[in-house]
Each structure stands twice: as C-alpha cells, then as structure tokens.
Amino acid sequence: MGCFSSSVPARAFRGIAMNSLNQPGPDQGQRPPVVRPQSLAGSRLAKHADYQRAYAASRKRQSASMSWFLAPQPPTGSVPAVHLPTAPRVGLTVGKVIGKAHQRNRIKRRMREALRRHVDLLPPGCDLILHPRRTVLTVNFAKLEAEIVRILQQANAETARRTVSPVSHPASPALPAL
C-alpha cells in the first residue's frame, strides 16, 4: 500500500515536493532573476528550399575549420521596392562524411552554443550556412568560438559592402539639340 494511506498516488506528492524545492522559502528572500542568453530558435534555417536558395545566391568561403556561405534574404512584403532587413538566419550542415551520428550531433551542439553566445553578431537580412570540418570535434571550444566570431565579423563586413550604395556620378551635361 505504501507510506501514504490516501487515494492520491505517491508520484503526485513527489511532483509537489520537487516544485517546492525550486521556490525560494520565506527565509531565503527573493532570488535574482535568471538572465538567459538569447536563443537561436527564431534564427535558424529550417526549410530545404531556403538552404538551396542560399547556396545558389552565394559563393563558398573557407576558414580554418569550416566553410561557410552568406546569402541575402529574398525581399518580402507587399511593396517590392521597400526591403526592410529581416531577422538573420543561420543553418548548420554536418554531412555523414564527418563521422557517426553522435560525433555529428556533438559538432552541432558545440557550434550552436558558440553561435548562441554571439547571435547579436549575425548580419541582418542574411542567411548564413556553416559547414564544419571534422577538426571541430577536437578543437578547443574557445578557438571554435573565436573562429565563429571571426566568420560573423567577415559576414557583417561583406553585408556592409553590399548595402553601401555606389557614389552617384554627376550627370553629363546635356548636348544641345541640332
């Protein structure tokens, strides 16, 4: 029968006890609010068509332990002439040639964490796809993070070069009519 003689199952009491451990007691005072860093949840490429479009609209770039692609996002909205920068998106692709599933998952976890820490550096209005090499498994996390920051800085610089409008040249004087 158990140590409780009521009709409430023991697991219900366990849930209450576990929840009460997370609450500050009357003698503990207020806990400071937990500051959670930004997440990549809204900044991820999800559809195969988005990956294909990004591959077609960009060229492959190399870094020490990965290759990457940067493509501007297609204009959206009702007015085609007005293109406001949309939220940046990032995609990770780790092929089977890298290793077994647990190795590929570890690479993706490490890269997602490095990107999550620097999500504010993602270039606005662009899609970034990262292709890690096998060396990402063994590289020190600080070096991996520094490389991702360097890639994000290069992507921002390239985006700034794309958005700078060329200097307009003064119109040539009109030729007199004959």
C-alpha positions as CSV (number, residue, x, y, z in Angstrom):
1,M,0.0,0.0,0.0
2,G,2.9,2.4,0.7
3,C,3.5,5.0,3.3
4,F,0.5,7.1,2.3
5,S,-2.9,5.9,3.2
6,S,-4.8,8.3,0.9
7,S,-6.1,7.7,-2.5
8,V,-3.6,10.2,-4.1
9,P,-0.7,8.4,-5.8
10,A,2.8,8.9,-4.3
11,R,4.1,10.4,-7.6
12,A,1.7,13.4,-7.1
13,F,3.5,14.2,-3.8
14,R,6.9,13.8,-5.5
15,G,5.9,16.4,-8.1
16,I,4.8,18.8,-5.4
17,A,7.9,18.3,-3.4
18,M,10.2,18.8,-6.4
19,N,8.3,22.0,-7.4
20,S,8.6,23.4,-3.9
21,L,12.4,23.0,-3.9
22,N,12.6,25.4,-6.8
23,Q,10.7,28.1,-4.9
24,P,12.5,30.4,-2.5
25,G,11.5,29.9,1.0
26,P,10.3,32.7,3.4
27,D,13.8,32.9,5.0
28,Q,15.7,32.8,1.6
29,G,14.3,36.1,0.3
30,Q,13.9,36.9,-3.4
31,R,16.2,35.2,-5.9
32,P,17.7,37.4,-8.6
33,P,16.1,36.9,-12.0
34,V,17.8,34.4,-14.2
35,V,19.2,36.1,-17.2
36,R,19.0,33.7,-20.1
37,P,21.1,34.5,-23.2
38,Q,19.4,34.7,-26.5
39,S,18.4,31.6,-28.3
40,L,18.8,30.6,-31.9
41,A,15.2,29.3,-32.0
42,G,13.9,32.1,-34.3
43,S,17.2,32.5,-36.2
44,R,17.5,29.0,-37.8
45,L,17.1,28.0,-41.4
46,A,14.5,25.3,-41.4
47,K,13.4,24.5,-45.0
48,H,15.4,22.7,-47.6
49,A,14.3,25.4,-50.2
50,D,15.9,28.1,-48.0
51,Y,19.2,26.2,-48.0
52,Q,19.1,25.7,-51.7
53,R,18.4,29.4,-52.4
54,A,21.2,30.4,-50.1
55,Y,23.6,28.0,-51.9
56,A,22.6,29.4,-55.3
57,A,22.9,33.0,-54.2
58,S,26.3,32.8,-52.6
59,R,29.8,31.6,-53.0
60,K,31.7,29.2,-50.8
61,R,34.2,30.8,-48.4
62,Q,36.8,28.9,-46.3
63,S,38.1,29.3,-42.8
64,A,40.4,27.2,-40.7
65,S,37.9,24.5,-39.6
66,M,34.8,25.2,-41.7
67,S,33.4,26.5,-44.9
68,W,30.6,29.0,-45.0
69,F,28.0,30.6,-47.3
70,L,26.4,34.0,-46.9
71,A,23.4,35.0,-49.0
72,P,21.0,37.9,-48.8
73,Q,17.4,37.0,-47.9
74,P,14.8,37.5,-50.6
75,P,12.7,40.6,-50.3
76,T,9.4,40.1,-48.6
77,G,6.4,42.3,-48.2
78,S,3.7,43.9,-50.2
79,V,5.8,46.7,-51.6
80,P,8.7,45.2,-53.6
81,A,10.7,48.4,-53.7
82,V,10.9,48.7,-49.9
83,H,13.1,46.0,-48.5
84,L,13.5,46.2,-44.7
85,P,16.2,43.9,-43.3
86,T,14.7,40.8,-41.8
87,A,16.0,38.8,-38.9
88,P,19.2,37.0,-39.7
89,R,19.1,33.2,-40.0
90,V,21.8,30.6,-39.6
91,G,22.0,27.0,-40.8
92,L,24.4,24.2,-39.8
93,T,25.0,21.2,-42.1
94,V,27.2,18.3,-40.9
95,G,27.5,15.6,-43.5
96,K,27.9,11.9,-42.8
97,V,31.5,12.0,-44.0
98,I,32.3,13.9,-40.8
99,G,31.6,10.8,-38.6
100,K,28.9,8.8,-36.9
101,A,25.7,10.4,-35.6
102,H,27.0,11.0,-32.1
103,Q,30.0,12.9,-33.5
104,R,27.9,14.9,-35.9
105,N,25.5,15.8,-33.0
106,R,28.3,16.9,-30.8
107,I,29.7,19.2,-33.5
108,K,26.3,20.7,-34.0
109,R,25.8,21.2,-30.2
110,R,29.2,22.9,-29.9
111,M,28.6,25.2,-32.9
112,R,25.0,26.1,-31.8
113,E,26.4,27.1,-28.4
114,A,29.1,29.3,-29.9
115,L,26.5,30.9,-32.2
116,R,24.0,31.3,-29.4
117,R,26.6,33.3,-27.4
118,H,27.1,35.7,-30.4
119,V,23.7,35.7,-32.0
120,D,23.8,39.5,-31.9
121,L,26.7,39.5,-34.4
122,L,24.6,37.7,-37.1
123,P,24.4,40.0,-40.2
124,P,20.8,41.4,-40.6
125,G,18.9,40.4,-43.7
126,C,21.2,37.5,-44.5
127,D,21.3,33.7,-44.3
128,L,24.5,32.1,-43.1
129,I,25.2,28.4,-43.6
130,L,28.2,26.8,-41.8
131,H,29.8,23.5,-42.9
132,P,32.2,22.3,-40.2
133,R,35.1,20.0,-40.8
134,R,36.0,17.0,-38.6
135,T,38.6,19.1,-36.7
136,V,35.7,20.9,-34.9
137,L,35.3,17.8,-32.8
138,T,38.8,18.2,-31.2
139,V,39.4,21.9,-31.3
140,N,39.3,23.8,-28.1
141,F,35.9,25.5,-27.6
142,A,37.5,28.9,-27.1
143,K,39.2,28.6,-30.5
144,L,36.0,27.4,-32.1
145,E,34.1,30.4,-30.6
146,A,36.8,32.8,-31.8
147,E,36.6,31.4,-35.3
148,I,32.8,31.7,-35.4
149,V,33.1,35.3,-34.2
150,R,35.7,36.0,-37.0
151,I,33.3,34.5,-39.6
152,L,30.4,36.6,-38.3
153,Q,32.6,39.7,-38.4
154,Q,33.6,38.9,-42.0
155,A,29.9,38.3,-42.9
156,N,29.0,41.7,-41.4
157,A,31.7,43.4,-43.3
158,E,30.6,41.8,-46.5
159,T,27.0,42.8,-45.8
160,A,28.1,46.4,-45.2
161,R,29.9,46.4,-48.5
162,R,26.8,45.1,-50.3
163,T,24.5,47.7,-48.8
164,V,26.7,50.7,-49.4
165,S,25.3,52.4,-52.5
166,P,27.8,53.4,-55.2
167,V,28.7,57.1,-55.4
168,S,26.5,58.7,-57.9
169,H,28.3,60.4,-60.7
170,P,27.1,63.8,-61.8
171,A,25.0,63.7,-64.9
172,S,26.9,64.6,-68.1
173,P,25.8,68.0,-69.5
174,A,23.0,67.7,-72.0
175,L,24.1,68.0,-75.6
176,P,22.5,70.9,-77.4
177,A,19.9,69.9,-79.9
178,L,20.7,70.4,-83.6
